[in-house]
């Protein structure tokens, strides 16, 4: 492949990156203890607090992708022998449980059908059976497109004295995430989804209650690299050296967050929701159904069933090679059965929706798949004019 080739990134991440962010990435590297860089970190913290909708002072960008953010939250809140309840309705709930076990937690799990969300009563029943320190759940399950409501569950978690840990990797910047209002104790995300920054940093945020738990640990955090008791001294007033921060990635995140602030959170959420509705209208007109629970679908990650007669891998290959459009295939139990169509950040545009629908129709026609030809683009156009 030509390294300069432009893709239309409509998969589960990474998303398209704005030219301003790419330019920021290319700026001259300076020292990670340079006062100018420290000032950038301070501004990143404030912008992350804005995007997370929190006043948490322990809000930083960890060096590493979203999975590093997951490990950061688990490693700092869990000590060997602690009980953790993990809610699993897709790949990333499973991953959280796996990470927790590796850090010595006694992991209890509850599961629901992939594509469905958890009801508050399910969490309540699980908490009645176990004395749990941390409850972990995925807000935006990237493998199924399920959008998990959190407010009522948060109240239940706190009624039982547990900490509430939430995966916001796919939702942050594309749908409402309100840490303070929803009383979320710890959350993690990634730069490469709705923030439209290259992968490489993981925003995390810890409430005062979570920081108190961290301060009262009886054992050292098992991961030296992710130990917030040390990293916060670098992000804090002490500025003590811990590791060499990825300077240029922080330049990029700073620019990406400024773009989010310029657009405004609510307008950004509305844009994602509008283009999701346009895409859904087009896909539905083609007879393509969503696999996420009705009323609980993510706007930025559209998980749909591969239509009868279509070859999953062949369609995705043609989209990539003929139209330079990337979409994702199914994971785990949905491998070969689902497409994951991303509308994230910079890639979330009406023009991308129309381009994708027209390209998909060509791919399906080439495979002699039966559907109402031309209906997808027409339905999307109608939806766009009405929204």
ZIWOQUI-V773035 format. One record per backbone hydrogen bond with DSSP energy under -1.0 kcal/mol. NH is the residue of the N-H (numbers start at 1). CO is the residue of the C=O. E is the energy in kcal/mol with one decimal. If there is no record, write none. Layout:
nh=[NH	NH]
co=[CO	CO]
e=[E	E]
//
This chain:
nh=[5	8	10	10	15	22	23	24	25	27	34	38	39	40	41	42	43	44	45	46	47	48	49	50	51	52	54	59	60	62	64	68	69	70	71	72	73	74	75	76	77	78	81	82	84	85	86	87	88	94	95	96	97	98	99	100	101	102	103	104	105	106	108	110	112	116	122	123	124	125	126	127	128	132	133	134	135	136	137	139	141	144	145	147	148	154	155	156	157	158	159	160	161	162	163	165	166	167	168	172	174	175	179	180	182	184	185	186	187	188	189	191	196	197	202	204	205	206	207	211	212	213	214	215	216	217	227	230	231	232	233	234	235	236	239	240	247	250	251	252	253	254	255	256	257	258	259	260	261	262	263	264	268	269	270	271	272	273	274	275	276	277	278	279	280	281	282	283	284	285	287	288	291	293	296	298	302	304	305	306	310	315	316	317	318	319	320	321	322	325	326	328	334	335	337	338	339	340	341	342	343	347	348	349	353	354	355	356	357	358	359	360	361	362	363	364	365	366	368	369	373	375	378	379	380	381	382	383	384	385	386	387]
co=[2	324	8	326	192	18	19	20	21	24	31	34	35	36	37	38	39	40	41	42	43	44	45	46	47	48	49	57	204	202	200	65	65	66	67	68	69	70	71	72	73	74	104	79	106	134	108	136	110	90	91	92	93	94	95	96	97	98	99	101	100	82	84	86	88	113	119	119	120	121	122	123	124	130	83	83	163	85	165	167	146	141	141	296	139	150	151	152	153	154	155	156	158	157	133	135	186	137	188	168	171	171	52	53	178	179	164	164	205	166	203	201	193	191	62	60	187	58	185	207	208	209	210	211	212	214	224	227	227	228	230	231	231	232	233	233	245	246	247	248	249	250	251	252	253	254	255	256	257	258	259	260	264	265	266	267	268	269	270	271	272	273	274	275	276	277	278	279	280	281	284	283	303	115	293	145	341	339	289	337	307	311	312	313	314	315	316	317	318	319	8	340	331	332	334	334	304	328	302	10	300	344	345	347	349	350	351	352	353	354	355	356	357	358	359	360	361	362	365	364	371	372	374	375	376	377	378	379	380	381	382	383]
e=[-2.2	-3.0	-1.2	-2.0	-1.8	-1.9	-2.4	-2.0	-2.1	-1.4	-1.3	-2.5	-1.9	-1.4	-2.3	-2.1	-2.0	-2.6	-2.4	-1.8	-2.2	-2.8	-2.2	-1.7	-2.3	-3.0	-2.3	-2.2	-1.8	-2.9	-1.9	-1.4	-1.2	-2.0	-2.3	-2.3	-2.2	-2.2	-3.2	-1.9	-1.4	-2.4	-3.1	-2.7	-2.3	-2.6	-2.7	-2.4	-3.0	-1.5	-1.9	-1.7	-2.0	-2.2	-2.6	-2.4	-2.1	-1.9	-1.1	-1.9	-2.3	-3.3	-3.1	-1.8	-1.7	-2.4	-1.3	-1.0	-2.3	-2.5	-1.6	-2.2	-1.6	-1.0	-2.7	-1.3	-3.0	-3.1	-2.0	-2.3	-2.1	-1.3	-2.5	-2.9	-2.5	-2.7	-1.7	-1.7	-2.7	-2.2	-2.0	-1.3	-1.7	-2.2	-2.9	-3.1	-2.5	-2.3	-2.7	-2.1	-2.6	-1.9	-2.3	-1.7	-2.6	-2.4	-1.4	-1.8	-1.9	-1.5	-2.1	-1.5	-1.3	-2.0	-2.4	-2.9	-2.1	-2.5	-3.1	-2.3	-2.2	-1.9	-2.1	-2.6	-1.3	-1.3	-1.2	-1.2	-2.5	-2.2	-1.3	-1.2	-2.0	-1.5	-1.1	-1.8	-1.6	-1.8	-1.8	-2.1	-2.5	-2.6	-2.1	-2.6	-2.8	-1.8	-1.9	-1.9	-2.4	-2.4	-2.1	-2.4	-2.2	-2.7	-2.5	-2.2	-2.1	-2.4	-2.8	-2.3	-1.8	-2.0	-2.0	-2.4	-2.8	-2.1	-1.9	-2.8	-2.6	-1.7	-1.6	-2.5	-2.4	-3.2	-2.4	-2.2	-3.1	-2.5	-2.6	-2.4	-2.1	-2.5	-2.2	-2.4	-2.3	-2.6	-1.9	-2.9	-2.8	-2.5	-2.6	-2.7	-2.5	-1.8	-2.2	-1.2	-2.6	-3.2	-2.9	-2.6	-2.4	-2.4	-1.6	-1.6	-1.8	-2.3	-2.4	-2.7	-2.4	-2.2	-2.4	-3.0	-2.2	-1.7	-2.1	-2.6	-2.6	-2.2	-1.6	-2.6	-1.2	-2.1	-1.6	-2.7	-2.3	-2.5	-2.1	-2.5	-2.6	-1.9	-1.3	-1.5]
//
